[in-house]
């Protein structure tokens, strides 16, 4: 496996490339960078749907300059990692739990042996959804999560109950590997800049299009019915008001005010319920904040620098608070309060 640079998007120096195998055999492309012997910790960069490591070379370089070791990974079905279908251009997954296998392979084979602690995660859109599910389940190895335009709810008709029913039925009857109706059969990075919903920066948009032109094997097209059904199952979990309240990992959510790919109101509701997190909204920004203009990216980095690395003691205290709240729910359940109107003491 290799990293593919272009004149406007060179490979950051010092890259170490490897392949790791998930427990089900899927082969994943991993790349690592080090700032030298005095690392502040490791930031793992996780891409959104249809993206790949090369698209984040600029961001990776900026993290290394800040003194962090960096790890980047292509999710299964994307970039140069193993594809899920015989047609490699289809954006497909059966269940987002499969992405958590990728995270576990990264932890076991790369992070715990090769990467200095503390570990942090920087995830965009789809990746943010995977990281949130892992954190909610208590399996996250990361001290802090920085989530860019997280896929809490897909904007538009996808959020409607009727859409969910139709997609679930189509998947159940064997159409999961088919393209979803109306999606593009080519990479979004091959579309014209005018009218795009991803970034207001024409220079970075053209740069990313040049990556796909130079290495079309990196790209995927629109999602399958199976991918959409899997995504809708995950976002349905996020709609539960208790989901963010039971997630103890400190989280920074950064969103663009002009994002029409994921739902801003849903992200705001989710952030307001977090035990240990907050949301920052950047004016003029679209869905891909890290591919935005210099001015917007400067605001993102100011928020990032204020949040990471953070204090490990603070993270431990937040986890203890989450554990205490869980114990209170066990010993003082809602049905007890409704019946008796009082508070039951833990033994």
C-alpha positions in Angstrom: 0.0 0.0 0.0 1.1 3.5 -0.7 0.2 7.2 -0.2 -0.5 9.2 -3.4 0.7 12.8 -3.6 0.0 15.5 -6.2 1.8 18.7 -6.9 -0.8 20.7 -4.8 -1.2 18.0 -2.2 2.2 16.4 -1.4 2.6 13.5 1.1 3.6 15.0 4.5 7.2 13.9 5.2 8.0 11.0 7.5 5.0 8.9 6.6 5.0 5.2 7.7 2.4 3.1 5.8 1.2 -0.3 6.9 -1.8 -2.6 6.5 -3.7 -4.2 9.4 -6.3 -6.8 9.3 -9.6 -6.6 11.2 -10.9 -9.6 13.0 -13.1 -10.6 10.0 -10.1 -10.4 7.6 -10.7 -6.9 6.1 -7.4 -5.3 5.2 -7.1 -1.7 6.2 -4.6 1.0 5.1 -3.0 2.9 8.0 -0.5 5.8 7.9 1.5 7.3 10.8 3.6 10.4 11.4 5.7 11.5 14.3 6.8 15.0 15.4 9.9 13.6 17.0 10.7 12.4 20.6 8.6 15.0 22.4 5.1 14.1 21.2 2.1 15.6 22.9 0.1 12.4 22.3 -1.5 10.9 19.2 -4.4 12.3 17.1 -6.2 9.7 15.0 -7.8 11.3 11.9 -10.9 9.5 10.7 -12.5 10.4 7.4 -16.1 10.8 6.3 -18.1 8.7 3.8 -16.3 8.5 0.5 -13.0 10.1 1.8 -9.5 8.8 2.1 -6.2 9.6 3.8 -4.8 11.8 1.0 -7.7 14.3 1.4 -6.4 15.1 4.9 -2.7 15.6 4.2 -3.0 19.4 5.0 -4.7 18.7 8.3 -2.2 15.9 9.2 0.7 18.3 8.6 -0.9 20.9 10.8 -1.3 18.4 13.6 2.4 17.3 13.3 3.4 21.0 13.5 1.4 21.2 16.7 3.6 18.5 18.2 1.2 15.5 17.9 1.9 12.1 16.5 -0.8 11.3 13.8 -2.5 8.2 12.7 -4.9 8.1 9.7 -6.9 5.2 8.4 -9.0 4.3 5.4 -12.3 2.7 6.6 -13.2 -0.6 5.0 -14.9 0.1 1.7 -13.0 3.3 1.1 -9.6 4.6 0.0 -7.2 1.7 -0.4 -8.7 -0.5 2.3 -10.6 -3.6 1.3 -13.9 -2.9 -0.5 -17.1 -4.6 0.6 -18.6 -5.4 -2.8 -17.4 -6.8 -6.2 -18.1 -3.4 -7.6 -15.5 -1.4 -5.7 -17.1 1.9 -6.6 -20.2 1.4 -4.6 -20.2 3.0 -1.2 -21.4 0.1 1.0 -21.6 -1.2 4.5 -24.0 -3.7 6.0 -23.8 -2.4 9.6 -21.8 0.4 11.2 -20.7 -2.1 13.8 -18.3 -3.3 11.1 -16.5 0.1 11.3 -16.0 -0.5 15.0 -14.0 -3.6 14.1 -11.7 -1.3 12.1 -11.3 0.9 15.2 -10.5 -2.2 17.3 -7.9 -3.4 14.8 -6.3 0.0 14.9 -6.2 0.0 18.7 -4.8 -3.5 19.0 -2.2 -3.4 16.2 -1.1 0.2 16.0 -2.1 2.5 18.8 -1.1 0.3 21.8 2.3 -0.6 20.4 3.4 2.3 18.3 1.6 5.5 19.4 2.4 7.7 22.4 -0.5 8.5 24.8 -2.8 10.3 25.4 -4.9 9.3 22.3 -7.3 11.7 20.7 -9.7 11.3 17.8 -10.6 13.8 15.1 -13.6 12.5 13.1 -15.6 13.9 10.2 -19.3 13.2 9.6 -19.7 9.4 9.2 -16.6 8.8 11.3 -18.1 10.9 14.1 -21.1 8.7 14.2 -18.9 5.6 14.6 -16.8 7.3 17.3 -19.9 8.3 19.2 -21.4 4.8 19.2 -18.1 3.4 20.5 -17.8 6.1 23.2 -21.5 5.5 24.3 -20.8 1.8 24.7 -17.8 2.5 26.9 -15.3 1.1 24.5 -13.5 4.3 23.3 -9.7 4.4 23.9 -9.7 8.1 23.2 -9.3 10.8 25.9 -11.2 13.4 23.8 -13.2 13.5 20.6 -13.3 16.4 18.2 -16.2 15.8 15.8 -16.5 17.8 12.7 -20.1 18.0 11.2 -21.1 14.8 12.9 -23.7 12.6 11.3 -26.2 12.9 14.1 -29.1 13.1 11.6 -28.9 13.2 7.8 -30.6 16.3 6.5 -33.6 16.3 4.2 -36.0 13.5 3.4 -33.7 10.8 4.8 -34.8 11.7 8.3 -38.5 11.1 7.5 -40.2 8.0 8.9 -41.5 6.9 5.5 -38.0 7.0 4.0 -36.7 4.8 6.9 -39.5 2.2 6.3 -38.9 2.0 2.5 -35.1 1.7 2.9 -35.4 -1.0 5.5 -37.8 -3.0 3.4 -35.6 -2.7 0.3 -32.6 -3.8 2.3 -34.5 -6.8 3.8 -35.7 -8.1 0.4 -32.1 -8.2 -0.9 -31.5 -4.8 -2.5 -28.9 -3.7 0.0 -26.1 -3.9 -2.5 -27.9 -1.7 -5.1 -27.3 2.0 -5.4 -29.8 4.0 -3.5 -32.3 5.8 -5.9 -31.1 9.1 -7.2 -27.5 8.9 -5.9 -24.5 9.7 -8.2 -22.6 6.9 -9.9 -19.4 8.9 -9.7 -17.4 10.5 -6.9 -18.7 13.8 -5.5 -15.2 15.1 -5.9 -15.6 14.8 -9.7 -18.6 17.2 -9.6 -18.3 20.9 -10.6 -17.5 23.3 -7.8 -20.6 25.4 -8.5 -23.5 24.3 -6.4 -21.5 21.9 -4.2 -22.6 21.5 -0.5 -19.1 20.6 0.8 -16.9 23.7 0.8 -16.9 27.3 -0.1 -13.2 27.2 -1.0 -12.6 26.7 -4.7 -8.9 26.1 -4.3 -9.2 23.2 -1.9 -12.1 21.8 -3.9 -10.0 21.7 -7.1 -7.1 20.2 -5.2 -9.3 17.3 -4.0 -10.7 16.8 -7.5 -7.1 16.5 -8.7 -6.4 13.7 -6.2 -9.2 11.7 -7.6 -8.2 12.4 -11.2 -4.6 11.2 -10.4 -5.8 8.2 -8.4 -9.4 7.2 -9.3 -9.0 4.0 -7.3 -9.2 6.1 -4.1 -12.8 7.2 -4.7 -16.2 5.7 -4.3 -19.6 6.8 -5.8 -22.9 7.2 -4.1 -24.1 5.0 -1.2 -26.0 1.8 -1.5 -29.4 1.1 0.1 -27.6 -1.0 2.6 -25.3 1.9 3.6 -28.2 4.2 4.0 -30.1 1.7 6.1 -27.1 1.2 8.4 -26.7 5.0 8.7 -30.4 5.5 9.6 -30.2 2.8 12.3 -27.2 4.6 13.9 -28.9 8.0 13.7 -32.1 6.6 15.2 -30.0 5.7 18.3 -28.7 9.3 18.5 -32.3 10.6 18.7 -32.7 9.0 22.2 -32.3 11.9 24.7 -30.4 9.6 27.0 -27.7 8.7 24.4 -25.6 11.9 24.8 -26.3 12.0 28.6 -24.7 8.6 29.0 -21.6 9.4 26.9 -18.8 10.4 29.3 -15.9 11.1 26.9 -15.3 14.9 26.5 -16.5 16.0 23.1 -16.1 19.1 21.0 -18.5 19.4 18.1 -17.7 21.9 15.3 -20.3 22.6 12.6 -20.8 24.9 9.7 -23.8 27.2 9.7 -24.3 26.5 6.0 -24.2 22.7 6.3 -27.1 21.1 4.3 -25.7 17.5 4.5 -26.4 16.8 8.1 -29.0 18.4 10.4 -27.8 21.4 12.4 -30.8 21.3 14.8 -30.2 17.7 15.5 -26.5 18.3 16.3 -27.5 21.2 18.6 -30.0 19.1 20.5 -27.4 16.3 20.9 -24.7 18.7 22.0 -27.0 20.4 24.6 -27.6 17.0 26.3 -23.9 16.0 26.5 -22.6 15.5 29.9 -19.1 16.6 28.8 -19.2 18.5 25.6 -20.2 21.6 23.6 -20.9 22.7 20.1 -19.3 25.6 18.1 -21.0 26.8 14.9 -18.8 28.6 12.3 -20.5 31.2 10.1 -20.2 30.7 6.3 -18.9 27.1 6.6 -20.4 24.2 4.7 -20.1 20.5 5.5 -16.4 19.9 5.2 -14.9 22.4 7.6 -11.3 21.1 7.2 -11.6 21.7 3.4 -12.9 25.2 3.9 -11.3 28.7 3.5 -8.3 29.8 5.5 -10.4 32.0 7.7 -12.9 29.3 8.6 -10.1 26.8 9.2 -8.4 29.2 11.5 -11.5 29.3 13.7 -11.6 25.6 13.7 -8.0 25.3 14.9 -8.6 27.9 17.6 -11.4 25.7 19.0 -9.2 22.6 18.6 -6.3 24.1 20.4 -8.5 25.2 23.3 -9.8 21.7 23.7 -6.8 19.4 23.0 -4.8 18.1 24.8 -6.9 19.0 27.9 -6.4 17.5 31.3 -6.5 13.7 31.9 -7.7 14.3 35.4 -10.7 16.2 34.0 -11.6 13.2 31.7 -11.3 10.8 34.6 -13.6 12.9 36.7 -16.2 13.1 33.9 -16.1 9.3 33.6 -16.6 8.9 37.3 -19.6 11.2 37.1 -21.1 9.1 34.3 -20.6 5.9 36.4 -22.3 7.5 39.3 -25.3 8.6 37.2 -25.6 5.0 35.8 -25.6 3.6 39.4 -28.3 6.1 40.4 -30.5 4.9 37.5 -30.1 1.3 38.7 -31.0 2.0 42.3 -33.5 4.8 41.7 -35.3 3.8 38.5 -38.0 6.0 36.9 -40.7 3.5 37.6 -39.9 3.6 41.4 -40.2 7.4 41.4 -43.5 7.3 39.5 -45.0 4.8 41.9 -43.7 6.1 45.2 -42.8 9.7 44.5 -39.5 9.4 46.4 -35.9 8.6 46.0 -34.7 5.1 46.7 -31.3 4.9 48.4 -28.6 2.7 47.0 -27.7 -0.1 49.4 
